[in-house]
Amino acid sequence: MAEPIRTTCPYCGTGCGIIAEKSAAGWAVRGDPEHPANYGRLCSKGTTLADTLGLETRLLQPVVDGRPSDWDTAITETAGRIRAVTDLHGPDAFAFYLSGQLLTEDYYAANKLAKGFIGTANVDTNSRLCMASTVAGHRRAFGSDTVPGCYEDLERADLVVLVGSNLAWCHPVLFQRLKKARDLRGTKVVVIDPRRTDSCDIADLHLPLAPGSDVALFNGLLAHCEAAGALDFAFIDAHTTGFSETLAAARAGDVAVTGLDRGNLTRFFDLFATTRKVVTVFSQGVNQSSAGTDKVSAILNVHLATGRIGHTGMGPFSVTGQPNAMGGREVGGLANQLAAHMGFDPVSIDRVGRFWKAAKMATSEGLKAVELFRAIDAGKVKAVWIMATNPAVSLPESDLVRRALAKCPVVIVSDGVADTDTLRFAHIKLPAHAWGEKSGTVTNSDRTISRQAPFLSPAGEARANWWAVAQVARVLGHGQAFAWPGPQQVFDEYARLTGFENGGSRDLDLSEALSLDYDRFRPFQWGGKRMFGDGRFYTADGRAVLVPVSHRPPKENLSLRYPLRLNTGRYRDHWHTLTRTALAPRLSGHRPEALLDIHPDDAAKAGLTDGALAVIRSRLGQMIARARLTQEQQPGHVFLPMHWNDCFAAQGLVGRLLPGHTDPLSGQPESKHAAVRVTPFAATWAGALICAAPPPLTPPWWSRHRQGPAQVVEMAGTAPAQIAAQLDALDQHFGPHRLEIVDAARGIARYAWITDGKLVAALFIAPDRPDMARAWVAGLIGTSLEDGSERTAILAGKAPGGQADQGPIICACFSVGLHTIQRLIASGQVSSVAAIGAALKAGTGCGSCVGELKGLLARKETALA
């Protein structure tokens, strides 16, 4: 039995500790009870990490111009093409596009090469898409990108305000910590969000404000706190500047633009003003806006003016989306920063240049994400090295991004998987370590640095990203500056830089980390638990800056042609562009495909019914998704997930709908506010294909997900000829031994392909979505069909012997389905979430499904009333 390995979860910015253990049955994971982020808790995604360790989707060796290669050739080609571009067009013709999935050591190496030795600051990251507005807000208020508080504050506060943060789905472990505090000590919770999300399950008050009106709301709160005598003038006078102008701007605002009920507004304002210990948690609903930085400032202004910062149970708290978004911020992963929280001021440029002994130091800010890909499209940037991210999916203006990558002369992609929408444009593909193989550090949302330690041998020829950068630097002639034998030496150099000529003048100083055992150090929080408790900030005069801000509406206007406001975001059990979570069947059970959340009134106007396919169009493009009618959406607003892409669906890419409006300071795109219209998809047939690995798919719409050992492909089309074309493709792929039952009059057909007596594929066609036991059929793929009755059952699509289909997964932690829960509730044996948990374990894991369990119980009570 191997010794358990302590490492860190690769999903959200909570940064949960993981213990990986190997047994005869393989690897298993559990929460680390000693890690200060989670104390043993895990969400559904963390719980299923062991299910994602297979090699079937991995990139296992370098590929150059479509041909398998070796590392020496790939490094030589990468360096040669970068040199050719920069020699001919200058250093700014090259760019890195990085990721919050990278380790700090990877981030540091890329930044050092580009900003210190190639001479370009064109180094940006997908973290630009999730928290750049927070960085800008922090820097102009505090003089530094400093998160003031810690997770413990969620448990020590008397009031927690969630703003644009569906904590229950996006940071489930933090949500559980907050829920426990509410249960034990009566913490009040206010949720500010246009949608009614599962986070509202523990809310004392939900404020469904008009999208984009956060500045007006918090300006109104500031003015109310002044009128209620809740401001801390001693703190304001001693430790801030800009108060008078900020208060005047707040007084001049109009809270009516929030669209909120006056009584609920007053209730929130009074609760905030009379509660000293307040934590305001904010996330993408604040950041992803053309006014994102101002929204952050409006929140910071209230906390600074009331002195509620830097002390136990109080403060503004940004929760980040990715496991190392914070580490990337620390080492200069953004185009407008240098490493160690330094900027592009002359003193910092000189300091970093001297420390690195830089051959060619960048002297001004580089291109931010959206403008970077526009520059590629315009031919100004001619070589890009993309690491651990999928910009062809995640960025707005997706068609522009794809056009840019298609015409870019040099596209290098480092990734752990073999196929993504972005990798399809790569001239050079470099296989990178995946989670379980990585060795380095990550920083979570409350400044806690943890080790991500390896417990698996690298797959194939996969290598660390920092190593690949160092090898390219060596070929470019900078080997001495990148001669790190391992990740510890990269981290040590970075830690030394944080302390270089610091003396307390900068917030980030990791000098003490140099004394730690790199391979065994336990998580530690830099800067201490809380910052700014002494009223000292990192501005020139040591005072925090209150910034006057005013409401600005979203950039994209609604119209008669595009009357609905589109909001985008994450699903509970999925992550980014599905490359990891799609490997775990349990994680696809809850939301196996993209759903359009739409209010019933809007659906009626559009001619949509629940479960029907819809076409969603903006002025830029279109997407197809299945309608989910729900009162969680306000009329006039729709919601779509960010995860699906061309590898997992046809016409499932939400980025095609999103315009590239950005915040003028942070450069963060406005991903919550597109204008769209919705119409029915004119399907004349629908199908479900179940097989181990789908062949090329030809229908105009399809979406695939894993179900047990198989893939289930939902599909739909507009003409019978599309069915025939798909059948031809399936026959070519699976062979001619096909069983079939066809009822042409009813538009029903069922097919099964048998090879050597084993079921290899089944296809079910109907005028509407086929009614058949998908999970049961998926479980038979690859198995022998011993008699005719089994083959008959397959063609019927019904499990023999009355085997029940448990339906969509509600509890991913314990794989408990909707139908199983409904049957238990209908039996009358349970009447509470606790009773369901006792009987089925549902809701007893990460707890993210508790809101849905309550909804199922409530629906029974309503039916009985």
C-alpha positions in Angstrom: 0.0 0.0 0.0 1.5 3.3 -1.1 1.7 6.2 1.4 -1.2 8.6 1.0 -0.3 11.8 -0.9 -1.5 15.2 0.2 -2.3 17.5 -2.7 -4.7 20.2 -3.8 -7.9 20.0 -5.9 -7.6 21.4 -9.4 -11.1 22.9 -9.7 -12.3 26.2 -8.1 -10.4 28.9 -6.2 -11.5 27.4 -2.8 -8.3 25.3 -3.0 -9.4 22.3 -1.1 -6.9 19.8 0.3 -7.0 16.3 -1.2 -5.6 13.0 0.1 -4.9 10.5 -2.7 -4.6 6.9 -1.7 -3.8 3.8 -3.8 -5.3 0.4 -3.1 -5.6 -2.8 -5.1 -8.7 -1.3 -6.7 -6.9 1.8 -7.9 -6.6 5.4 -6.7 -9.2 7.0 -4.5 -9.5 10.6 -3.2 -10.9 12.1 0.0 -10.8 15.5 1.6 -7.9 16.4 3.7 -9.2 17.0 7.2 -6.2 19.2 8.1 -6.4 21.5 5.2 -7.6 25.0 6.3 -9.7 25.5 3.2 -12.0 22.5 3.5 -11.2 20.5 6.7 -12.1 17.3 4.9 -15.1 18.5 2.9 -15.3 18.1 -0.9 -17.8 19.0 -3.6 -19.1 16.6 -6.2 -16.3 17.5 -8.6 -13.6 16.9 -6.0 -15.2 13.7 -4.9 -15.0 12.2 -8.4 -11.4 13.2 -9.2 -10.3 9.6 -9.2 -12.8 9.0 -12.1 -10.9 11.4 -14.3 -7.4 9.9 -14.2 -7.7 7.7 -17.4 -5.5 8.2 -20.4 -8.0 7.8 -23.2 -8.2 11.5 -23.9 -4.6 12.5 -23.1 -2.0 14.1 -25.4 0.9 11.6 -25.0 3.6 13.0 -27.2 4.6 16.2 -29.0 3.0 16.9 -32.4 4.5 19.2 -35.0 2.6 20.2 -38.1 0.2 17.3 -37.6 3.0 14.7 -37.3 4.1 12.9 -34.0 7.4 14.2 -32.9 9.9 14.1 -30.1 10.6 16.7 -27.5 14.0 17.9 -29.0 12.4 18.5 -32.3 9.3 20.2 -30.8 11.4 22.5 -28.6 13.7 23.4 -31.5 10.7 24.2 -33.7 8.9 26.2 -31.0 12.0 28.3 -30.3 12.9 28.7 -33.9 9.4 29.9 -34.9 9.2 32.3 -32.0 12.7 33.7 -32.9 11.7 34.0 -36.6 8.6 36.0 -35.7 10.2 38.3 -33.2 13.4 38.9 -35.3 11.2 40.0 -38.2 8.3 41.7 -36.5 9.6 42.6 -33.0 8.9 41.1 -29.6 5.3 42.3 -29.4 4.5 40.0 -32.4 4.6 37.1 -29.8 2.3 36.4 -26.9 1.6 33.9 -24.2 -2.0 33.1 -23.3 -2.0 31.3 -19.9 -4.5 29.8 -17.4 -5.5 29.7 -13.8 -5.1 25.9 -14.2 -1.3 26.4 -14.3 0.9 26.0 -11.3 2.6 29.1 -9.9 6.0 27.8 -11.2 4.6 27.4 -14.8 3.2 31.0 -14.7 6.5 32.4 -13.3 8.6 30.8 -16.0 6.4 32.0 -18.9 6.3 35.6 -17.5 10.0 35.7 -17.0 10.7 34.5 -20.5 8.3 36.9 -22.2 8.7 40.0 -20.0 12.3 39.7 -19.2 14.0 38.0 -22.1 11.8 38.3 -25.2 10.8 41.8 -24.3 7.0 41.7 -24.6 4.3 42.1 -22.0 1.8 40.3 -24.2 1.3 37.7 -21.4 -2.3 37.3 -20.4 -4.5 34.6 -18.9 -8.0 33.2 -18.9 -8.2 34.6 -15.4 -8.8 37.9 -17.2 -12.2 36.5 -17.9 -13.1 35.9 -14.2 -11.5 38.3 -11.8 -9.5 41.1 -13.5 -12.0 43.7 -12.3 -11.3 42.7 -8.8 -7.6 43.1 -9.3 -8.2 46.6 -10.8 -10.5 47.5 -7.9 -8.1 46.3 -5.3 -5.2 48.2 -6.8 -6.9 51.5 -7.0 -8.4 51.2 -3.5 -5.5 49.5 -1.6 -2.5 50.2 -3.8 -2.1 46.5 -4.2 -4.0 43.4 -5.3 -4.6 42.2 -1.7 -7.5 40.1 -0.5 -8.2 41.5 3.0 -9.8 38.5 4.7 -9.9 34.8 5.0 -12.4 31.9 4.9 -12.8 31.9 8.7 -14.5 35.3 8.3 -17.5 33.5 6.7 -18.0 31.6 9.9 -17.3 34.6 12.2 -19.5 37.2 10.5 -23.0 38.1 11.6 -24.1 39.0 8.1 -22.8 37.6 4.8 -23.8 39.2 1.6 -23.4 37.2 -1.6 -23.2 39.5 -4.6 -23.1 37.9 -8.1 -22.0 34.7 -6.5 -23.8 31.4 -6.7 -21.7 30.0 -3.9 -23.8 26.8 -3.6 -22.8 25.7 -7.1 -19.5 27.5 -7.9 -17.8 27.2 -4.4 -19.8 24.4 -2.7 -17.3 23.9 0.2 -17.4 27.5 1.1 -21.2 27.4 0.9 -21.2 24.5 3.3 -19.0 26.4 5.8 -21.4 29.3 5.6 -24.4 27.1 5.9 -23.0 25.5 9.1 -22.3 29.0 10.5 -25.8 30.0 9.8 -27.2 26.9 11.5 -24.9 27.1 14.6 -24.8 30.9 15.3 -27.6 32.4 13.3 -25.5 34.2 10.6 -27.8 36.2 8.4 -27.4 35.7 4.6 -28.4 38.1 1.8 -28.2 37.0 -1.8 -28.0 39.7 -4.5 -28.5 38.1 -7.9 -30.9 38.6 -10.8 -31.4 34.8 -10.7 -32.9 32.7 -7.9 -30.0 30.3 -7.5 -29.5 27.4 -5.0 -27.5 29.9 -2.8 -30.9 31.4 -2.0 -31.7 28.2 -0.1 -30.1 29.6 3.0 -30.9 33.3 2.3 -32.8 35.5 4.7 -33.3 37.9 1.8 -32.9 37.6 -1.9 -32.6 40.8 -3.9 -33.2 40.1 -7.6 -31.7 43.3 -8.9 -31.7 44.4 -12.5 -28.6 43.1 -14.2 -25.7 45.6 -14.1 -27.2 47.8 -11.4 -24.8 46.8 -8.6 -23.1 50.2 -8.4 -26.5 51.9 -7.9 -27.3 49.4 -5.1 -24.1 49.9 -3.2 -24.0 53.6 -3.7 -27.5 53.7 -2.2 -26.2 51.5 0.7 -23.3 54.0 1.3 -25.7 56.9 1.4 -28.0 55.0 3.7 -25.1 54.2 6.1 -24.2 57.8 6.2 -27.8 58.8 7.1 -28.0 56.1 9.6 -24.8 57.1 11.4 -23.1 53.8 10.5 -19.9 55.4 9.0 -16.6 55.2 10.9 -15.4 58.7 10.6 -12.3 58.0 12.7 -11.2 55.4 10.3 -12.2 57.6 7.3 -10.2 60.5 8.6 -7.1 58.6 9.6 -6.8 56.0 6.8 -8.6 57.0 3.6 -8.8 59.7 0.9 -11.6 60.5 -1.5 -14.5 60.2 0.9 -16.3 63.4 0.2 -16.4 62.9 -3.5 -17.4 59.3 -3.1 -20.3 60.1 -0.8 -21.4 62.9 -3.2 -21.5 60.4 -6.1 -23.4 57.9 -3.9 -26.0 60.5 -2.9 -26.5 61.5 -6.5 -27.3 57.9 -7.5 -30.8 56.5 -8.0 -31.5 53.0 -6.5 -34.7 52.8 -8.6 -32.6 51.5 -11.5 -32.1 48.3 -9.4 -35.8 47.5 -9.9 -35.9 46.2 -6.4 -38.9 46.4 -4.0 -38.5 49.4 -1.7 -39.3 47.4 1.4 -36.7 44.8 0.6 -34.1 47.5 -0.1 -34.8 49.2 3.2 -34.6 45.8 5.0 -31.2 45.1 3.4 -29.8 48.6 4.1 -30.9 48.5 7.7 -29.5 45.1 8.2 -26.1 46.1 6.8 -26.0 49.4 8.7 -26.8 47.9 12.1 -24.5 44.8 11.8 -20.9 45.4 12.5 -19.5 42.1 11.4 -20.3 41.9 7.7 -18.5 40.0 4.9 -19.5 40.8 1.3 -18.6 37.9 -1.0 -18.5 38.8 -4.7 -17.6 36.9 -7.8 -18.3 36.7 -11.6 -21.7 38.5 -11.4 -19.8 41.6 -10.3 -16.6 41.1 -12.3 -17.9 40.1 -15.7 -19.2 43.5 -16.7 -18.2 46.5 -18.7 -18.5 48.4 -15.3 -16.9 45.6 -13.3 -14.1 47.7 -11.7 -16.7 50.3 -10.6 -18.8 47.6 -9.1 -15.9 46.3 -7.1 -15.1 49.9 -6.0 -18.7 50.5 -4.9 -18.4 47.4 -2.6 -15.0 48.4 -1.3 -16.2 52.0 -0.7 -18.9 50.8 1.7 -16.5 48.6 3.7 -13.9 51.3 3.9 -16.3 54.0 4.9 -17.8 51.8 7.7 -14.3 50.6 8.8 -15.4 47.0 8.2 -12.1 45.7 6.9 -9.1 43.8 8.2 -10.9 42.5 11.4 -12.5 39.2 12.3 -15.7 38.5 10.5 -15.8 41.5 8.3 -14.5 42.7 4.9 -15.0 42.6 1.2 -14.1 39.1 -0.2 -13.6 38.2 -3.8 -13.8 34.4 -4.4 -11.9 33.4 -7.5 -13.0 30.8 -10.1 -9.8 28.8 -10.8 -7.4 26.9 -8.5 -4.5 29.2 -9.2 -6.0 32.4 -10.4 -4.4 34.0 -7.3 -1.0 32.5 -8.0 -1.1 33.8 -11.5 -1.9 37.3 -10.1 1.1 37.0 -7.8 3.6 36.2 -10.5 2.4 38.6 -13.1 0.1 36.4 -15.1 -1.8 39.5 -16.3 -0.6 41.7 -19.1 -0.7 44.8 -16.9 1.4 43.4 -14.1 5.0 42.3 -13.4 5.8 39.4 -11.0 5.5 39.7 -7.2 2.5 42.1 -7.4 4.6 44.8 -9.1 3.4 46.9 -11.9 4.9 48.7 -14.9 6.0 51.8 -13.0 9.7 52.7 -13.7 10.9 51.6 -10.2 9.3 48.2 -10.5 10.6 47.6 -14.1 14.1 48.5 -12.9 13.8 46.3 -9.8 12.5 43.2 -11.6 14.9 43.7 -14.5 17.9 43.8 -12.1 16.7 40.7 -10.2 16.2 38.7 -13.3 19.3 40.1 -15.0 16.9 40.5 -17.8 18.3 40.5 -21.4 15.4 42.6 -22.7 12.9 43.9 -20.2 9.4 44.8 -21.2 8.7 48.4 -20.3 4.9 48.8 -20.8 1.7 46.9 -20.3 0.8 44.2 -22.9 -2.4 43.2 -24.6 -5.3 42.0 -22.5 -7.2 38.8 -23.5 -9.9 40.2 -25.8 -7.7 42.8 -27.4 -4.9 40.1 -27.7 -7.0 37.9 -30.0 -8.2 40.9 -31.9 -4.6 41.7 -32.5 -4.0 38.2 -33.7 -6.9 38.5 -36.1 -5.5 41.8 -37.3 -2.1 40.2 -38.0 -0.2 42.3 -35.4 0.5 39.3 -33.2 1.9 36.4 -35.3 2.9 33.8 -32.8 0.9 32.7 -29.7 1.7 30.1 -27.1 -1.4 28.9 -25.3 -1.2 26.9 -22.1 -3.9 24.9 -20.3 -6.8 26.8 -21.6 -9.3 26.7 -24.5 -9.8 30.3 -25.7 -11.7 29.2 -28.8 -14.5 28.3 -26.4 -14.1 30.5 -23.3 -13.6 33.9 -24.9 -16.4 36.1 -26.2 -16.5 36.7 -30.0 -15.7 33.0 -30.4 -15.9 33.1 -34.2 -13.4 36.0 -34.3 -11.1 34.0 -32.0 -11.3 31.0 -34.3 -10.7 33.1 -37.3 -7.6 34.6 -35.6 -6.2 31.3 -34.7 -6.8 29.9 -38.2 -4.8 32.7 -39.8 -2.1 33.0 -37.1 1.3 31.8 -38.6 2.4 30.2 -35.3 0.1 28.6 -32.8 1.7 26.6 -30.0 -0.6 24.8 -27.5 0.5 23.1 -24.3 -2.2 20.9 -22.9 -2.9 17.6 -21.2 -5.6 16.4 -23.6 -5.4 15.5 -27.2 -8.5 17.3 -28.6 -10.0 20.7 -27.8 -11.5 23.3 -30.0 -8.3 25.3 -29.6 -5.9 22.4 -30.2 -7.5 21.9 -33.6 -5.7 25.2 -34.7 -2.3 24.3 -33.2 0.8 23.9 -35.4 2.7 22.6 -32.4 1.1 20.6 -29.6 3.1 20.0 -26.4 1.9 17.3 -24.0 1.7 18.7 -20.4 1.3 17.1 -17.0 -2.3 16.7 -15.8 -3.5 16.8 -12.3 -2.0 13.9 -10.4 1.3 14.4 -12.2 1.9 18.0 -11.5 4.4 19.2 -8.9 4.2 22.8 -7.8 2.2 25.3 -5.8 -1.2 27.0 -6.1 -2.7 30.0 -4.1 -6.4 30.0 -3.3 -8.9 32.8 -2.8 -7.8 33.7 0.8 -4.0 33.8 0.0 -3.3 30.2 1.2 -0.5 28.6 -0.7 -0.7 24.8 -1.0 1.3 22.1 -2.7 -0.1 20.3 -5.7 1.9 17.1 -5.4 2.3 14.3 -7.9 1.1 10.8 -7.1 1.0 9.5 -10.7 3.8 8.9 -13.2 3.6 11.3 -16.2 1.5 10.0 -19.0 3.5 9.2 -22.1 5.9 12.0 -22.8 4.1 14.6 -20.8 6.3 17.2 -19.2 5.8 20.2 -16.8 5.0 23.5 -18.5 7.7 25.3 -16.6 10.2 22.8 -18.0 9.0 23.3 -21.6 9.4 27.1 -21.2 12.9 26.7 -19.8 13.9 24.4 -22.7 12.7 26.9 -25.2 14.5 29.7 -23.3 17.7 27.6 -23.5 17.4 27.3 -27.3 16.8 31.0 -27.5 20.1 31.6 -25.7 18.9 32.3 -22.2 19.6 29.0 -20.6 21.6 30.3 -17.6 18.6 32.3 -16.4 16.3 29.3 -16.7 18.6 26.5 -15.4 16.2 25.2 -12.8 16.6 21.5 -12.0 13.1 21.3 -10.6 10.0 23.2 -9.5 11.4 23.9 -6.1 14.1 26.1 -7.6 11.5 28.0 -9.7 9.5 28.6 -6.5 12.5 29.6 -4.5 13.5 32.2 -7.2 10.0 33.6 -7.2 9.9 33.8 -3.4 13.3 35.6 -3.4 11.9 38.1 -5.8 8.9 38.9 -3.5 11.3 39.8 -0.8 13.8 41.7 -3.0 14.1 45.3 -2.0 10.7 45.0 -0.2 11.2 45.9 3.5 7.4 46.0 4.0 6.7 48.3 1.1 4.8 45.6 -0.8 2.1 43.3 0.4 3.5 40.1 -1.0 6.7 38.8 0.7 7.3 35.0 0.7 10.9 35.2 2.1 9.9 33.0 5.0 8.8 30.3 2.6 12.4 29.7 1.6 12.9 27.9 4.9 10.1 25.4 4.3 10.5 21.9 3.1 9.1 22.3 -0.4 8.0 18.7 -0.9 6.3 18.5 2.5 5.2 22.0 3.5 1.7 22.3 4.8 -0.6 25.1 3.5 0.2 28.6 4.7 -1.4 31.9 4.2 0.9 34.7 3.1 0.4 38.1 4.9 -1.4 36.6 7.9 -5.0 35.9 8.3 -6.2 39.4 7.6 -4.7 42.5 6.0 -5.3 46.2 6.7 -6.4 45.8 10.3 -3.8 48.4 11.2 -5.3 50.9 8.7 -2.0 50.8 6.6 -2.4 50.3 2.9 0.1 50.1 0.0 -0.7 53.4 -1.7 1.9 56.2 -1.8 0.5 57.9 1.3 -0.5 54.7 3.1 -4.2 55.5 2.9 -7.0 53.6 1.1 -8.7 55.4 -1.8 -12.4 55.7 -1.9 -13.3 56.0 -5.6 -16.5 57.9 -6.7 -18.5 55.7 -9.1 -21.8 56.0 -10.9 -24.1 53.5 -12.4 -23.4 52.6 -16.0 -25.8 50.1 -17.7 -24.5 47.1 -19.7 -23.1 48.0 -23.1 -25.3 45.7 -25.2 -28.8 47.2 -25.6 -31.9 45.2 -25.8 -34.2 45.7 -28.9 -37.3 44.4 -30.6 -35.1 42.1 -32.6 -33.1 40.9 -29.5 -35.4 41.4 -26.5 -33.9 39.1 -23.9 -30.9 39.6 -21.6 -28.6 36.6 -21.6 -26.6 35.6 -18.5 -24.0 32.9 -18.6 -22.2 30.9 -15.9 -21.3 27.5 -14.5 -23.1 24.3 -13.7 -22.8 22.6 -10.4 -21.0 19.5 -11.5 -19.1 20.7 -14.6 -15.9 22.6 -15.1 -14.8 25.0 -17.8 -14.9 23.2 -21.2 -15.6 19.7 -20.0 -12.2 18.2 -20.7 -12.0 16.8 -17.1 -15.5 16.6 -15.7 -16.9 14.9 -18.8 -14.7 11.9 -18.0 -16.8 11.2 -14.8 -20.2 9.8 -15.6 -21.6 10.9 -12.3 -20.9 14.6 -13.2 -22.9 14.4 -16.3 -26.0 13.0 -14.6 -27.3 16.3 -13.3 -27.0 18.5 -16.4 -26.0 16.1 -19.3 -26.5 18.9 -21.9 -26.7 22.6 -22.1 -30.1 24.0 -21.0 -31.7 27.3 -21.7 -33.2 28.5 -18.5 -36.2 30.7 -19.4 -39.2 32.1 -17.6 -42.5 30.4 -18.6 -43.9 33.7 -19.8 -41.0 34.3 -22.2 -41.2 30.7 -23.3 -44.9 31.1 -24.2 -44.1 34.2 -26.2 -41.4 32.3 -28.1 -43.6 29.2 -28.7 -41.4 27.0 -26.5 -42.4 24.1 -24.3 -40.3 22.6 -21.5 -37.7 20.2 -22.9 -38.0 21.5 -26.5 -34.9 22.5 -28.4 -34.5 26.3 -28.9 -32.3 28.4 -31.1 -30.7 31.3 -29.3 -29.4 34.1 -31.5 -27.5 37.3 -30.9 -26.2 39.7 -33.5 -23.0 37.7 -33.6 -24.1 34.1 -33.9 -26.4 31.3 -32.6 -26.6 28.3 -30.3 -29.0 25.5 -29.8 -30.0 24.3 -26.3 -33.0 22.5 -24.7 -35.4 24.8 -22.9 -35.9 24.5 -19.2 -38.8 26.6 -18.1 -38.3 27.9 -14.6 -39.4 30.6 -12.2 -35.8 31.0 -11.2 -35.4 33.4 -14.1 -36.9 36.8 -14.1 -39.1 37.6 -17.2 -36.9 39.0 -19.9 -33.8 37.1 -18.8 -32.4 33.8 -19.9 -29.4 31.8 -18.7 -27.0 29.5 -20.5 -24.0 27.4 -19.3 -20.4 28.2 -20.5 -19.2 24.6 -20.8 -20.3 23.1 -24.1 -18.2 23.4 -27.3 -17.6 21.8 -30.7 -16.0 18.7 -29.1 -19.1 17.9 -27.1 -22.0 19.4 -29.0 -23.1 20.9 -32.4 -24.1 24.5 -32.1 -23.5 24.4 -28.3 -21.0 27.2 -27.9 -22.3 30.2 -25.9 -19.2 32.3 -26.8 -20.6 32.6 -30.3 -23.4 34.8 -28.8 -21.2 37.1 -26.6 -20.0 40.4 -27.8 -16.5 41.5 -26.7 -17.4 44.5 -24.6 -14.9 45.0 -21.8 -14.3 47.1 -18.7 -12.2 50.0 -19.7 -9.8 49.5 -16.7 -9.7 45.8 -16.2 -10.2 44.6 -19.7 -12.6 42.0 -18.4 -15.4 41.0 -20.8 -19.0 41.5 -20.1 -20.1 37.9 -20.2 -23.4 38.4 -18.3 -25.1 40.8 -20.6 -25.7 39.7 -24.2 -28.9 40.6 -26.1 -30.6 37.6 -27.7 -33.8 36.3 -29.2 -35.2 32.7 -28.8 -37.1 30.7 -31.3 -38.0 27.0 -31.5 -35.7 24.6 -33.4 -37.8 23.2 -36.1 -37.0 19.5 -35.4 -38.8 16.8 -37.4 -37.0 14.0 -35.6 -34.9 13.3 -32.6 -32.5 10.5 -31.7 -30.3 8.9 -29.1 -27.1 7.1 -30.1 -25.4 5.0 -27.4 -22.0 3.6 -28.0 -18.5 3.4 -26.6 -17.0 6.1 -28.9 -19.1 8.0 -31.4 -18.1 8.2 -35.0 -18.4 11.5 -36.9 -21.8 13.0 -36.2 -23.8 14.6 -39.0 -27.1 16.0 -37.6 -27.5 19.7 -37.3 -27.8 19.4 -33.5 -26.2 16.8 -31.2 -24.8 16.7 -27.7 -22.8 13.9 -26.1 -22.1 12.9 -22.5 -20.7 9.9 -20.7 -23.1 7.3 -19.2 -21.4 4.5 -17.4 -19.0 2.8 -19.8 -20.6 4.4 -22.9 -21.4 7.7 -24.5 -24.9 8.9 -25.0 -25.4 11.3 -28.0 -28.7 13.2 -28.1 -29.4 14.4 -31.6 -32.1 16.1 -33.6 -32.7 17.2 -37.2 -34.9 18.9 -39.6 -35.1 16.4 -42.5 -35.3 12.6 -42.9 -32.2 12.6 -45.2 -30.2 13.5 -42.1 -31.2 10.2 -40.5 -30.1 8.3 -43.6 -26.7 10.1 -43.6 -26.1 9.3 -40.0 -27.0 5.6 -40.5 -24.5 5.4 -43.4 -21.8 6.8 -41.1 -22.7 4.3 -38.3 -22.7 1.4 -40.7 -19.2 2.3 -41.9 -18.0 2.7 -38.4 -19.6 -0.2 -36.6 -20.0 -2.7 -39.5 -23.0 -4.0 -41.4 -24.4 -6.3 -38.8 -27.4 -4.2 -37.8 -30.6 -5.2 -36.2 -33.6 -2.9 -36.8 -37.2 -2.2 -36.1 -38.8 0.6 -38.2 -42.3 2.0 -37.9 -42.3 4.5 -40.7 -45.9 5.5 -40.1 -45.1 6.7 -36.6 -41.6 7.9 -37.4 -40.1 5.4 -35.0 -36.9 3.4 -35.7 -34.6 1.4 -33.5 -31.2 0.0 -34.5 -28.6 -2.1 -32.8 -25.1 -3.0 -34.1 -23.7 -6.4 -33.0 -20.1 -7.5 -33.4 -19.0 -11.0 -32.3 -22.2 -11.3 -30.3 -21.6 -8.1 -28.4 -23.6 -4.9 -28.5 -21.4 -2.1 -29.9 -24.0 0.6 -30.6 -27.8 1.4 -30.4 -29.7 4.2 -32.1 -33.3 5.2 -31.3 -35.2 7.6 -33.5 -38.6 9.2 -32.8 -40.5 12.3 -33.8 -39.7 13.7 -30.3 -37.0 12.8 -27.8 -37.0 9.0 -27.7 -38.4 7.5 -24.5 -36.0 4.7 -23.6 -33.8 3.5 -20.7 -30.6 5.2 -21.6 -28.6 4.1 -18.5 -29.6 0.5 -19.0 -28.7 0.4 -22.7 -25.4 2.2 -21.9 -24.5 -0.5 -19.4 -24.9 -3.2 -22.0 -22.4 -1.7 -24.5 -19.6 -4.1 -25.0 -21.4 -7.0 -23.4 -22.6 -10.2 -25.0 -26.2 -10.6 -25.8 -26.9 -14.3 -25.1 -30.4 -14.8 -26.3 -33.1 -13.3 -28.5 -35.0 -11.8 -25.6 -32.1 -9.5 -24.8 -31.9 -8.3 -28.4 -35.6 -7.7 -28.4 -35.3 -5.7 -25.2 -32.5 -3.6 -26.6 -34.6 -2.8 -29.7 -37.5 -1.9 -27.4 -35.2 0.3 -25.3 -36.8 -1.0 -22.1 -35.1 -2.8 -19.3 -36.5 -6.3 -18.7 -37.8 -7.5 -15.4 -39.1 -4.1 -14.4 -35.7 -2.6 -13.7 -36.3 1.0 -12.8 -34.4 3.9 -14.4 -33.3 6.3 -11.7 -33.5 9.3 -14.0 -31.2 12.4 -14.0 -28.7 12.5 -11.2 -29.6 14.9 -8.4 -26.9 13.9 -5.9 -23.6 13.5 -7.8 -21.7 12.6 -4.7 -23.6 9.4 -4.2 -25.2 8.9 -7.7 -28.8 9.3 -6.6 -31.3 9.9 -9.4 -34.4 12.0 -9.6 -36.8 9.0 -10.1 -35.3 7.2 -7.1 -35.9 10.3 -4.9 -39.4 10.9 -6.3 -40.4 7.3 -5.6 -39.2 7.6 -2.0 -41.1 10.8 -1.4 -44.2 9.4 -3.0 -44.1 6.4 -0.7 -44.7 8.7 2.2 -41.6 7.4 4.1 -39.8 10.7 4.1 -40.8 14.3 4.7 -37.5 16.1 5.1 -34.1 16.4 3.5 -32.6 14.7 6.6 -34.8 11.7 6.1 -33.9 11.5 2.4 -30.3 11.6 3.4 -30.7 8.9 5.9 -32.4 6.6 3.4 -30.4 7.4 0.2 -27.4 9.4 1.4 -28.5 12.2 -1.1 -27.6 15.6 0.3 -25.1 14.2 2.8 -22.0 14.8 0.7 -21.1 18.3 -0.5 -24.7 19.4 0.1 -25.1 21.2 -3.3 -28.2 19.2 -4.1 -30.0 20.1 -0.9 -31.9 23.0 -2.6 -33.3 20.6 -5.2 -34.2 18.0 -2.6 -36.2 20.8 -0.8 -37.9 21.7 -4.1 -39.0 18.0 -4.6 -40.5 17.9 -1.1 -42.2 21.2 -1.7 -43.7 20.1 -4.9 -45.3 17.1 -3.1 -46.7 19.4 -0.4 -48.1 21.7 -3.1 -49.7 18.8 -4.9 -51.4 17.6 -1.6 -52.6 21.1 -0.7 
